[in-house]
Amino acid sequence: MPNIVALIGLISLPILIPMVIVVLIFGVGNNWIERLGSSLSLNADKGLSSQGLLWLSILCPFLYFITLGGITWQDYEISITSAGINTFFSISKLPLAILSIIIPLSVLVSRFHATKQTAEKIKITRLKNNLDLFNSHRNELFSYFTQIGEINFLDCFVAKYKVHPRVHKNFFKGSPADGTPLINEDCFKDIEGELSSARWQLDSVIKDINPELTYSFYIANLCSTIYRLSYKLGLPEVYETLAEKSVLVPVELKGKKNELLTVGTTTDEVVAAYRYAKGYYENLCDFARRPSGHVEEEETKYIDNGVKFRKINNIQVIEKLHETEIKPLVTSK
């Protein structure tokens, strides 16, 4: 039994003692398991001399050398002679062989540490490159719209074609750490749907297709759609500048009293707001190198250019609504 205990001690102590020392010096954590794990893992942020594995690769073979050497040398005396040295090397082959593995083990740890540091540098470089690509994409979007310059829409407002930061965030998805963002198809298709609705609604109001419903269609549908477009595309010229010229109209929606804001007070202003939103979206598609899916019917193309929209009907329907329907409501509030 004592021989078994001695054998276990011979095998385990040269490992356990260095491990305890390394954990006490290099370990980080709230308990022994965390400290053991941190001391036995390579940390690319610290130098080679601060790596617990390096000292284990040195101390463990050294202690095995001392332990096995002590057993081997116990029946001999020190003799500083040629015969004594020969005897030492003759009887110390195993201890010296174990001691000699210090060099390859320490070199191996060093290589692993250098490899991990290189991997971390590559990771940091890739992250920096991806951040640069993401920021470059966003800056190019801002620069692209800056080149358009200011455009006067029917003397109703001057569009500056500036890009609201949320436009890039909403229309292009992806983390800065992933590099160049991808097109967010859902947002593009949502705008296409809103533009189609606005175009159809604007055509219906201008032509006064259903006179009995034109008023509610203009207030509850057309104006709301135009404002949604302006918010989604980040067009303050519409939801701020043009809104200042607009009128809050009292309405009843689903049995509850509410107020809705008109888009200006004239046909020109509504058409100008639509044209700005449509042109802005088309430029956004050009930047994204994505074809605009917005389909335009032949009979509504008068909305896009010139002032033909003023002559589609014998009367200016929106101006009439403001004069006969909206003005009395606002005045009586």
PyMOL commands that set and color helices and strands:
alter all, ss='L'
color gray80, all
select helices_A, chain A and resi 2-26+32-40+48-50+52-73+82-91+93-100+102-146+165-171+176-178+185-207+211-233+236-245+267-288+298-303+308-311+317-331
alter helices_A, ss='H'
color red, helices_A
select strands_A, chain A and resi 151-153+157-159+172-173+182-183+248-253+256-261
alter strands_A, ss='S'
color yellow, strands_A
deselect
rebuild
show_as cartoon
